[in-house]
Amino acid sequence: MAKSVKSKKRRVSSAAGATDSSAPERQVELFESSAFSGWPMIIGWLAMLIFTIHACTHMVAAGDTWVAMACGRHFVNHGVDTVEPFSANSHKPGPTEAEIRTWPRWAQWITDKVGIETVKRWHPTGWINQNWLTHVIFYSLVPKSSYADGVSFPSNALVYWKFAIYIVTVVCVYYTGRLLGANPALCAVFACFAMFTGRSFLDVRPAGFSNMLVAVFLLILVLATYRNKLLIWLVVPVTVFWCNVHGGYI
């Protein structure tokens, strides 16, 4: 009786082992044979590209575009302002010598070597326009001669910028879904849906960077979770760039 029970246990354990060993193979087969994987995914990529281009062709009456270029012209010619002229309680520009004395020793050493004026130029304190870098980028993208007369505006550089950031956005949305294990076809469908629903809000303004960087940020978090935890350090340069191009980083 005991021998028969042991033999049954052995058969059950061997069958379970065979099942466990074949499970990863079945998962790989299911992943490889999932809908829209392989070369048929070309259709998905074309759809995402078409929806993104369609979303970018919508013209939004955004006064921010002109404000950004005017501010960019001011920053390029006069430097980034550190005083907010419309607020009585704005942070005072600096850093002052008293503030520098509270810094770490290595920071004080650098300040002593390069001079306080250099520090004020490259690491100013006070009120800083949260979109200053986007303003400089916008002004730099458009040739000065194209709007010197205040009427003509033949340059398409800002339009190309808009297309570029939203192509990056749709790619990040798609790959975030794929890394989370979603079906490729569904990832493509919902990436297209995201671009379609946002069409009326996508314009040439600093907020475009935040729209893109939210998708980039989420992709980094997913990569750090499911691929390599060291990839979380990509958040640092992304945030440094983000907090200088738009206030959406908050």
C-alpha positions as CSV (number, residue, x, y, z in Angstrom):
1,M,0.0,0.0,0.0
2,A,2.8,2.4,1.0
3,K,4.7,1.6,-2.2
4,S,1.7,2.3,-4.4
5,V,1.2,5.7,-2.6
6,K,4.9,6.6,-3.1
7,S,4.8,5.6,-6.8
8,K,1.7,7.8,-7.3
9,K,3.4,10.8,-5.6
10,R,6.4,10.3,-7.9
11,R,4.2,10.3,-11.0
12,V,2.4,13.4,-9.8
13,S,5.6,15.3,-9.0
14,S,7.2,14.3,-12.4
15,A,4.0,15.5,-14.2
16,A,4.1,18.7,-12.2
17,G,7.8,19.2,-13.1
18,A,7.0,18.6,-16.8
19,T,4.2,21.2,-16.6
20,D,6.4,23.8,-14.8
21,S,9.3,23.3,-17.3
22,S,6.9,23.8,-20.3
23,A,5.2,26.8,-18.8
24,P,7.9,29.3,-19.8
25,E,8.0,27.9,-23.3
26,R,4.3,28.3,-23.6
27,Q,4.5,31.9,-22.4
28,V,7.2,32.6,-25.0
29,E,5.0,31.1,-27.7
30,L,2.0,33.1,-26.6
31,F,4.1,36.3,-26.6
32,E,5.5,35.6,-30.0
33,S,2.1,34.6,-31.5
34,S,0.2,37.5,-29.9
35,A,-1.9,39.6,-32.2
36,F,-0.2,42.1,-34.4
37,S,3.4,41.1,-33.4
38,G,6.1,40.8,-36.0
39,W,5.9,42.3,-39.4
40,P,2.1,43.0,-39.2
41,M,2.9,45.6,-36.6
42,I,4.0,47.8,-39.5
43,I,0.2,48.5,-39.8
44,G,0.2,49.6,-36.2
45,W,3.2,51.9,-36.6
46,L,1.7,53.4,-39.7
47,A,-1.6,54.0,-37.8
48,M,0.2,55.7,-34.9
49,L,2.2,57.9,-37.3
50,I,-1.0,58.9,-39.2
51,F,-2.9,59.7,-36.0
52,T,0.1,61.7,-34.6
53,I,0.4,63.7,-37.9
54,H,-3.3,64.2,-37.9
55,A,-3.2,65.5,-34.3
56,C,-0.4,67.9,-35.1
57,T,-2.1,69.4,-38.1
58,H,-4.8,71.0,-35.9
59,M,-4.2,74.7,-35.5
60,V,-4.8,76.1,-32.0
61,A,-5.0,79.9,-31.4
62,A,-2.3,80.1,-28.8
63,G,-1.0,83.5,-27.7
64,D,1.7,81.7,-25.7
65,T,3.6,81.1,-29.0
66,W,4.2,84.8,-29.5
67,V,4.8,85.5,-25.9
68,A,7.4,82.7,-25.8
69,M,9.3,84.1,-28.8
70,A,9.2,87.6,-27.4
71,C,10.5,86.4,-24.0
72,G,13.1,84.3,-25.7
73,R,14.3,87.4,-27.6
74,H,14.6,89.2,-24.3
75,F,16.4,86.4,-22.5
76,V,18.9,86.0,-25.4
77,N,19.7,89.7,-25.5
78,H,19.5,90.6,-21.8
79,G,19.8,87.3,-19.8
80,V,17.2,85.4,-17.8
81,D,15.4,87.7,-15.4
82,T,15.6,86.9,-11.7
83,V,13.0,89.6,-10.6
84,E,9.2,89.2,-10.9
85,P,8.0,92.7,-11.4
86,F,4.3,92.0,-10.7
87,S,4.6,90.6,-7.2
88,A,5.3,92.3,-3.9
89,N,6.5,89.1,-2.3
90,S,8.7,87.7,-5.0
91,H,11.9,86.0,-4.1
92,K,14.8,88.4,-4.1
93,P,17.5,87.9,-6.8
94,G,20.8,86.4,-5.8
95,P,22.6,84.6,-4.5
96,T,24.0,87.1,-2.0
97,E,27.2,86.7,-0.1
98,A,25.2,85.9,3.1
99,E,23.4,83.1,1.3
100,I,26.7,81.7,-0.1
101,R,28.1,81.4,3.4
102,T,25.3,78.9,4.2
103,W,26.2,76.7,1.2
104,P,28.3,73.5,1.5
105,R,32.1,74.0,1.5
106,W,32.5,72.6,-2.0
107,A,29.9,75.1,-3.3
108,Q,31.6,78.0,-1.5
109,W,35.0,76.9,-3.0
110,I,33.6,76.9,-6.5
111,T,32.0,80.3,-5.9
112,D,35.4,81.6,-4.6
113,K,37.2,80.4,-7.7
114,V,34.7,81.5,-10.4
115,G,33.4,84.7,-8.7
116,I,30.0,85.6,-7.5
117,E,28.9,87.3,-10.7
118,T,29.5,84.1,-12.6
119,V,27.5,82.1,-10.1
120,K,24.7,84.7,-10.4
121,R,24.7,84.2,-14.2
122,W,24.7,80.4,-14.2
123,H,23.0,79.6,-10.9
124,P,20.7,82.5,-10.2
125,T,18.2,82.6,-7.4
126,G,15.1,84.6,-7.0
127,W,12.1,84.4,-9.4
128,I,13.0,82.5,-12.6
129,N,10.5,82.1,-15.4
130,Q,9.7,78.4,-15.4
131,N,9.5,78.3,-19.2
132,W,12.7,80.3,-19.9
133,L,14.5,77.5,-21.8
134,T,11.5,76.9,-24.1
135,H,11.3,80.6,-24.8
136,V,15.0,80.6,-25.8
137,I,14.4,77.5,-27.9
138,F,11.5,79.0,-29.7
139,Y,13.3,82.2,-30.4
140,S,16.4,80.3,-31.6
141,L,14.4,78.1,-34.0
142,V,12.9,80.9,-35.9
143,P,15.2,83.1,-38.1
144,K,15.1,86.7,-36.9
145,S,14.5,87.9,-40.5
146,S,11.3,86.0,-40.7
147,Y,9.4,88.3,-38.3
148,A,11.5,91.4,-38.4
149,D,8.7,93.4,-40.1
150,G,6.2,92.2,-37.6
151,V,4.0,90.6,-40.3
152,S,5.6,87.7,-42.1
153,F,6.3,84.4,-40.5
154,P,7.5,81.9,-43.2
155,S,9.6,79.7,-40.9
156,N,8.2,76.2,-40.2
157,A,10.7,75.2,-37.6
158,L,8.2,75.5,-34.7
159,V,5.8,73.2,-36.6
160,Y,8.6,70.6,-37.1
161,W,9.2,70.9,-33.3
162,K,5.6,70.1,-32.7
163,F,5.6,67.1,-34.9
164,A,8.9,65.8,-33.3
165,I,7.8,66.0,-29.7
166,Y,4.5,64.2,-30.3
167,I,6.1,61.5,-32.4
168,V,8.3,60.9,-29.4
169,T,5.2,60.9,-27.2
170,V,3.3,58.3,-29.1
171,V,6.4,56.0,-29.2
172,C,6.8,56.3,-25.4
173,V,3.1,55.6,-24.9
174,Y,3.2,52.5,-27.1
175,Y,6.4,51.0,-25.5
176,T,5.1,51.7,-21.9
177,G,2.1,49.5,-22.7
178,R,4.3,46.8,-24.2
179,L,6.6,46.7,-21.2
180,L,3.6,46.3,-19.0
181,G,2.7,43.2,-20.9
182,A,-0.2,44.6,-23.0
183,N,-1.1,43.2,-26.4
184,P,0.8,45.1,-29.2
185,A,-2.4,45.7,-31.1
186,L,-4.1,47.2,-28.1
187,C,-1.0,49.3,-27.3
188,A,-1.2,50.7,-30.9
189,V,-4.9,51.3,-30.7
190,F,-4.8,53.2,-27.4
191,A,-1.7,55.2,-28.4
192,C,-3.7,56.3,-31.5
193,F,-6.7,57.1,-29.3
194,A,-4.4,59.2,-27.0
195,M,-3.3,61.3,-29.9
196,F,-6.8,61.7,-31.3
197,T,-8.3,62.8,-28.0
198,G,-5.6,65.3,-27.4
199,R,-5.7,66.9,-30.9
200,S,-7.5,70.0,-29.9
201,F,-5.0,70.7,-27.1
202,L,-1.8,70.2,-29.0
203,D,-0.3,73.6,-29.9
204,V,3.0,75.3,-30.2
205,R,3.6,76.3,-26.6
206,P,5.9,75.4,-23.7
207,A,3.3,72.9,-22.4
208,G,4.1,70.7,-25.3
209,F,7.3,69.7,-23.6
210,S,5.3,68.6,-20.5
211,N,3.0,66.5,-22.7
212,M,6.0,64.7,-24.1
213,L,8.0,64.4,-20.8
214,V,5.1,62.9,-18.9
215,A,5.2,59.9,-21.4
216,V,9.0,59.8,-21.1
217,F,8.8,59.9,-17.3
218,L,6.3,57.0,-17.2
219,L,8.4,55.0,-19.6
220,I,11.5,55.4,-17.4
221,L,9.6,54.2,-14.3
222,V,8.4,51.1,-16.2
223,L,11.9,50.4,-17.5
224,A,13.3,50.7,-14.0
225,T,10.7,48.4,-12.6
226,Y,10.7,45.7,-15.3
227,R,14.2,45.9,-16.9
228,N,16.9,47.5,-14.7
229,K,16.5,49.4,-11.5
230,L,19.5,51.6,-12.4
231,L,17.5,53.1,-15.2
232,I,15.7,55.1,-12.6
233,W,18.7,57.5,-12.7
234,L,17.4,58.7,-16.1
235,V,14.8,60.6,-14.1
236,V,17.6,63.0,-13.0
237,P,18.6,64.5,-16.4
238,V,14.9,64.4,-17.6
239,T,13.8,66.4,-14.5
240,V,16.6,68.9,-14.8
241,F,15.6,69.5,-18.4
242,W,11.9,69.5,-17.6
243,C,12.0,72.0,-14.8
244,N,13.7,74.5,-17.1
245,V,11.3,74.1,-20.1
246,H,7.9,74.1,-18.4
247,G,6.3,74.3,-14.9
248,G,4.5,71.0,-15.5
249,Y,7.4,69.1,-13.9
250,I,5.7,69.9,-10.5
